[in-house]
Amino acid sequence: MTDAEPLDAAPVDSPPADDSDGPGEVVQAFVRGLAVIRAFDADNPELTLSDVARRAGVTRAAAGRFLRTLQTVGYVRNDGRSFALTPRVLELGYSYLSALSLPEVAQPHLEALSRAVGESASAAVLDGTDIVYVARVPVRRIMSVGITVGTRFPAAVTSMGRVLLAAASIDERNRIVDATDLTARTPRTLTDPAALRREVERVRAQGWARVDGELEPGLQSLAAPVRGRDGVVVAAINVSMSTGRYTEDDVTDRLIPALLSAAGAIEADLRTP
């Protein structure tokens, strides 16, 4: 099978031995199938068979089987050379989002926050070592990468991530820091684990986080925690803007109070039966 061939031209081969179940009844074929889906992202919306195999870490034969299956159920389309996900793949996350009241509750408050400060506002939850955006109100494009619901970033280098790390237990926080690649994204990125832990402790004490130029040059964000009915932090919200756009007085007297007020409003709605 060549990358230029249509998907249904691929030979039907038997699954390789490494697709069998592993220890603990983990279905390795399913794990690899999910890796094939994750091979596609905002920067790689269309991929050849070889690209999918390389990015998913599977053989071309295995990639072909997974893509054929995904095309059969309507999650992948093929134009004869490249492959792309279809909108139907959103069904895979819909059950989570529909069961989670947070995005629906947060959205109007993020919109109000965005109007009040004139900047983009977002909400995210912690997933492993990453944050995942679950709601967003964009105002202007200030990052080289577009952010949408489902976008992931390392928690360690984001304001929302540090708020969520600050709310975690010390053991969980240390596990996430230890598992995170702290390679510098910019000259300002905190790459020393001890310094990062101190910063997270500072965030925990003050109740909000500020990250300036660590994720991307020229990008600054402020974040605050959102607590559920039981008082446990379930998410974080932020406002993001260009570095230097506001004076320190603006940040202290206007942006942070607006952010904390929005977080409180979301918490009040989450407590409503």
C-alpha positions as CSV (number, residue, x, y, z in Angstrom):
1,M,0.0,0.0,0.0
2,T,1.4,3.4,-0.9
3,D,0.4,6.7,0.6
4,A,-1.2,7.7,-2.7
5,E,-3.5,4.7,-2.7
6,P,-7.1,5.0,-1.3
7,L,-7.6,3.5,2.1
8,D,-9.8,0.6,0.9
9,A,-7.0,-0.5,-1.4
10,A,-4.9,-1.6,1.6
11,P,-4.5,-5.4,2.0
12,V,-6.3,-7.0,4.9
13,D,-3.6,-8.5,7.0
14,S,-3.8,-10.2,10.4
15,P,-3.0,-8.2,13.5
16,P,0.6,-8.4,14.6
17,A,1.5,-10.0,17.9
18,D,2.0,-6.7,19.6
19,D,-1.7,-5.9,19.2
20,S,-2.6,-8.5,21.8
21,D,-3.7,-7.7,25.3
22,G,-0.9,-6.8,27.7
23,P,-0.6,-7.1,31.4
24,G,-3.6,-6.0,33.4
25,E,-6.0,-6.7,30.6
26,V,-4.9,-3.5,28.7
27,V,-6.1,-3.8,25.1
28,Q,-3.0,-2.7,23.3
29,A,-4.8,-2.5,19.9
30,F,-7.3,0.0,21.4
31,V,-4.4,2.0,22.9
32,R,-2.8,2.2,19.5
33,G,-6.0,3.1,17.8
34,L,-6.4,6.1,20.2
35,A,-2.8,7.0,19.3
36,V,-3.8,7.1,15.6
37,I,-6.6,9.5,16.4
38,R,-4.2,11.7,18.5
39,A,-1.8,11.8,15.6
40,F,-4.0,14.5,14.0
41,D,-3.9,17.9,15.6
42,A,-4.3,21.6,14.7
43,D,-0.9,21.7,13.1
44,N,-1.4,18.3,11.3
45,P,-5.0,18.1,10.2
46,E,-4.2,15.9,7.2
47,L,-1.6,13.1,7.2
48,T,-0.3,10.5,4.9
49,L,-0.3,6.9,6.0
50,S,3.4,7.1,6.7
51,D,2.9,10.2,8.8
52,V,0.2,8.6,10.8
53,A,2.3,5.5,11.5
54,R,5.3,7.7,12.5
55,R,3.3,10.0,14.8
56,A,1.3,7.2,16.4
57,G,4.3,5.0,16.8
58,V,2.8,2.0,15.0
59,T,3.7,0.1,11.8
60,R,2.2,1.2,8.4
61,A,0.2,-2.0,8.4
62,A,-1.3,-1.3,11.8
63,A,-1.9,2.3,10.9
64,G,-3.8,1.1,7.8
65,R,-6.0,-1.2,9.8
66,F,-6.9,1.5,12.3
67,L,-7.6,4.1,9.6
68,R,-9.8,1.6,7.7
69,T,-11.8,1.0,10.8
70,L,-12.1,4.7,11.7
71,Q,-13.2,5.4,8.1
72,T,-15.8,2.6,8.3
73,V,-17.4,4.2,11.3
74,G,-17.2,7.7,9.9
75,Y,-14.4,9.2,12.0
76,V,-11.8,9.5,9.2
77,R,-12.0,10.5,5.6
78,N,-9.5,9.7,2.8
79,D,-9.0,11.6,-0.5
80,G,-6.8,8.9,-2.1
81,R,-3.5,10.3,-0.6
82,S,-4.0,11.9,2.8
83,F,-6.3,11.2,5.8
84,A,-8.2,13.6,8.1
85,L,-10.5,13.3,11.0
86,T,-14.2,14.2,10.4
87,P,-16.4,16.3,12.7
88,R,-17.9,13.0,13.9
89,V,-14.8,12.4,16.0
90,L,-16.2,15.1,18.4
91,E,-18.7,12.4,19.5
92,L,-15.8,10.8,21.4
93,G,-15.6,13.8,23.7
94,Y,-19.2,14.7,23.8
95,S,-20.2,12.4,26.6
96,Y,-17.5,13.9,28.9
97,L,-18.4,17.5,28.0
98,S,-22.2,16.9,28.3
99,A,-21.8,15.2,31.7
100,L,-19.5,18.0,32.9
101,S,-21.6,21.0,33.8
102,L,-18.5,23.3,34.1
103,P,-18.2,24.4,30.5
104,E,-21.9,25.3,30.3
105,V,-21.8,27.1,33.6
106,A,-18.5,28.9,33.0
107,Q,-19.2,30.1,29.4
108,P,-21.4,33.1,30.2
109,H,-19.1,34.2,33.0
110,L,-16.1,33.9,30.7
111,E,-18.0,36.0,28.2
112,A,-18.7,38.7,30.8
113,L,-15.1,38.6,32.0
114,S,-13.8,39.0,28.5
115,R,-16.1,42.0,27.9
116,A,-15.1,43.6,31.2
117,V,-11.3,43.4,30.6
118,G,-11.3,43.3,26.8
119,E,-9.1,40.1,26.6
120,S,-9.5,36.4,25.9
121,A,-10.8,34.3,28.7
122,S,-10.7,30.5,29.2
123,A,-11.3,27.6,31.5
124,A,-9.3,24.4,31.8
125,V,-9.0,21.2,33.8
126,L,-6.0,19.1,34.7
127,D,-5.4,15.9,32.8
128,G,-2.2,14.1,33.7
129,T,0.7,16.6,33.3
130,D,-1.4,18.8,30.9
131,I,-4.2,21.3,31.1
132,V,-7.1,20.8,28.7
133,Y,-9.2,23.8,27.6
134,V,-13.0,23.1,28.2
135,A,-14.3,26.6,27.5
136,R,-13.0,29.7,25.8
137,V,-13.9,33.2,24.7
138,P,-11.2,34.5,22.2
139,V,-10.8,38.2,21.5
140,R,-7.7,38.4,19.5
141,R,-5.0,36.0,18.2
142,I,-2.0,36.6,20.5
143,M,-0.3,33.2,20.2
144,S,1.3,31.4,17.3
145,V,-0.9,28.4,18.0
146,G,-4.7,28.8,17.9
147,I,-6.4,27.7,21.1
148,T,-9.8,25.9,21.0
149,V,-11.7,23.6,23.3
150,G,-9.6,20.5,23.7
151,T,-6.2,22.3,23.3
152,R,-3.6,21.0,25.7
153,F,-0.5,22.6,27.2
154,P,1.9,21.5,29.9
155,A,0.5,22.5,33.2
156,A,3.9,23.6,34.5
157,V,4.3,26.5,32.1
158,T,0.7,27.9,32.2
159,S,-1.1,30.1,34.7
160,M,-4.1,27.8,34.8
161,G,-1.8,24.8,35.2
162,R,0.0,26.3,38.2
163,V,-3.3,27.1,39.8
164,L,-4.4,23.5,39.4
165,L,-1.0,22.2,40.6
166,A,-1.3,24.5,43.7
167,A,-4.6,22.8,44.5
168,A,-3.2,19.3,44.2
169,S,-1.7,17.3,47.0
170,I,2.0,17.6,47.5
171,D,2.5,14.0,46.3
172,E,0.4,14.6,43.1
173,R,2.2,17.9,42.5
174,N,5.6,16.3,42.8
175,R,4.6,13.5,40.5
176,I,3.4,15.9,37.8
177,V,6.5,18.1,38.1
178,D,8.8,15.0,37.9
179,A,6.9,13.7,34.9
180,T,7.0,17.0,33.0
181,D,9.6,17.9,30.4
182,L,10.9,21.2,31.6
183,T,12.8,22.1,28.5
184,A,12.7,25.9,28.0
185,R,10.1,27.1,25.6
186,T,11.4,30.7,26.0
187,P,14.3,32.3,27.9
188,R,11.8,33.0,30.7
189,T,10.5,29.4,31.2
190,L,11.1,28.0,34.7
191,T,13.1,24.8,34.0
192,D,14.4,24.1,37.5
193,P,12.0,21.7,39.4
194,A,12.8,23.3,42.7
195,A,12.1,26.8,41.4
196,L,8.8,25.6,39.9
197,R,7.7,24.0,43.2
198,R,8.4,27.3,45.0
199,E,6.4,29.2,42.5
200,V,3.5,26.8,42.8
201,E,3.6,27.2,46.6
202,R,3.5,31.0,46.1
203,V,0.5,30.6,43.8
204,R,-1.2,28.4,46.5
205,A,-0.6,31.1,49.1
206,Q,-1.8,34.1,47.1
207,G,-4.8,32.3,45.4
208,W,-4.0,33.2,41.8
209,A,-1.2,32.7,39.3
210,R,0.6,34.9,36.8
211,V,2.8,33.6,33.9
212,D,4.6,36.1,31.7
213,G,6.5,34.9,28.6
214,E,7.1,31.3,29.8
215,L,4.8,29.5,27.3
216,E,5.4,31.9,24.4
217,P,7.3,35.2,24.1
218,G,5.1,38.2,24.6
219,L,2.2,36.3,26.1
220,Q,1.0,37.0,29.7
221,S,-1.8,35.3,31.5
222,L,-3.5,35.5,34.9
223,A,-5.4,32.5,36.4
224,A,-7.6,31.7,39.4
225,P,-9.1,28.5,40.7
226,V,-12.7,27.4,40.5
227,R,-14.1,25.2,43.3
228,G,-16.9,22.8,43.2
229,R,-19.7,22.2,45.7
230,D,-17.4,20.4,48.0
231,G,-14.8,23.2,48.0
232,V,-12.3,21.2,45.9
233,V,-10.7,22.9,43.0
234,V,-12.2,21.5,39.8
235,A,-10.9,23.9,37.2
236,A,-9.1,27.1,36.6
237,I,-10.0,30.2,34.5
238,N,-7.7,32.8,33.0
239,V,-7.4,36.0,31.0
240,S,-4.5,36.3,28.6
241,M,-3.0,39.3,27.0
242,S,0.2,40.7,25.4
243,T,3.1,41.3,27.8
244,G,3.3,45.0,28.7
245,R,-0.2,45.8,27.6
246,Y,-1.2,46.9,31.1
247,T,0.5,48.7,33.9
248,E,1.0,46.9,37.2
249,D,-1.7,49.1,38.7
250,D,-4.1,47.9,35.9
251,V,-3.2,44.3,36.7
252,T,-3.6,44.7,40.4
253,D,-6.6,47.0,40.6
254,R,-8.7,45.8,37.6
255,L,-7.6,42.5,36.0
256,I,-7.1,40.3,39.0
257,P,-10.3,41.5,40.8
258,A,-12.3,40.9,37.7
259,L,-10.8,37.4,37.3
260,L,-11.4,36.5,41.0
261,S,-15.0,37.8,40.7
262,A,-15.7,35.7,37.7
263,A,-14.3,32.6,39.4
264,G,-16.5,33.3,42.4
265,A,-19.6,33.7,40.1
266,I,-18.8,30.4,38.5
267,E,-18.5,28.7,41.9
268,A,-21.8,30.2,43.0
269,D,-23.5,28.7,40.0
270,L,-21.8,25.3,40.5
271,R,-23.2,25.3,44.0
272,T,-26.7,25.9,42.8
273,P,-28.7,22.6,42.8
